């Protein structure tokens, strides 16, 4: 299922991704309201998270439900460090490193313990592990803040009140009407770190290692027979994915200035990631970008649309309940099932396969 | 050492594990009366979990299909039974025990019928197109789980729902200074009855023989001219019905159910199936009893550890036996 580099479809997908990248780069200037900036930052972070999940599910064929756990480790690492040590870059570094360390230890343990067994076993074990992490986070309340989570301050450069540039009157300078304040710095911090992580992953799957991973996905026995240690490779990629997820968790924690079980550990986020990767297209990396963009936008704006639809059908039985804005996952679930049936390669994969024959 | 191993094997091998756990707990707890109460609670819980998990395990063993949406049947069973009981609350309140039993029977029947119908639908529409493709199976059944959970939220709303128990299952009886809740005893007996029925069906009937043969070697059975896919639909429906029934009993046990119930039980069910070893009813029962006992003992001895006890149990058992205690699938 290798997709040759120069199909028209590939060009379309890459152009789209490039366009999304450009939109994200200039997001603060293009969409000047706080909600849009929130959406853009969330998209950046989820692109990284989903791409790292794609390393597992798309490139290596590992189905893990513990990905959100590593994201949570990173987020809680950053949150606890920022809370205990006060806002500062040292806290960010310590938190990120602590999150990564915990993630790696847990990933190695899970990987060595259970990557030998069947994919289904692994999926079930990771699901159990993730649920334990969620329970622990809400139980160890003097450490993690329990259900309420932790609120803290980010490094001072990211404060909305911080002036990055001042004009002649000593006020915050505006460029194209955008205030040069800490919020902007925070967004670009998110954007740049996400971009670096994503780019690193794109390089990784293009390397010889990426080829080995695909070989394992396609035919495990043959890869083993050629001489690759399948368990080592799987454990390695599981650790890499955990590491990236953990780092993106820390970035999210810095952006949000709040960390709680619902925002970084809940199972619904895991489902979001799964939906994003499948909708976007497994095993393409670009699919992660498309899936994350579509899903996050749907999360923020589809609900408004559904609210209107629910009101319009208010007189019919059951339908308004299903069209309720809170039921948006219902429709996404149906779309998801249909996609897995008819377009298992997802949006990016399907488009990229276009024009392959010519 | 070897003689000890032989003796242990002769008396049941790994099946003795729950007994060992119970004995250890007896020493640690000290007070016999609370030990008995906890053990009975654990056994009852184990039996309910067994009902929910057995279908999943059988389906996997027979057709190599893992249904991540299994917990949807549990939630639906719980909510349907609760709704029927709520609708028949007049019968429940009456003094006539016949009406009580009738209401309970109707509630369970509704849950089981739904489980069978939904199981058939699930098998035919959701799972059939993705046989032998584990990745897509996991994804599709997960998608179905999302849809099912959303439907529960749309139909019953997100608020917790009180479950009305029949009058004769309320309260508890005393033997010496040991209190036994009636409902626990009831759940235990029901689970035991289902286990015995399943065991007899699998080991004493022709259908059971075919199922076991199918678990062992599917192609061979098909080559002999049996339509194993039809058999599989039956097993799937049975498994779903059992899950719905387990959910219904669980609803009565908890008396307050929320839509999150399915998700919570799914983790436990998975742990049980992994511990027991996929594909075998005995293994599932063993795993379920272990989890039930551990949950109650640990909850009493070290409440802080209670939430992670299942996970630790699973880790330990997987380290010892990577395929579970009594796997039927090689």
Interface residues (C-beta under 8 A of the other chain):
Chain A: X57 X61 X63 X113 X114 X116 X117 X118 X119 X120 X121 X123 X124 X125 X127 X128 X129 X131 X132 X135 X136 X139 X267 X271 X274 X278 X318 X321 X322 X324 X326 X327 X329 X330 X332 X333 X334 X336 X337 X340 X341 X344
Chain B: X60 X66 X68 X126 X129 X130 X134 X135 X136 X138 X139 X140 X142 X143 X144 X146 X147 X150 X151 X153 X154 X155 X263 X266 X267 X270 X271 X273 X274 X304 X307 X308 X310 X311 X314 X315 X318 X319 X322 X323
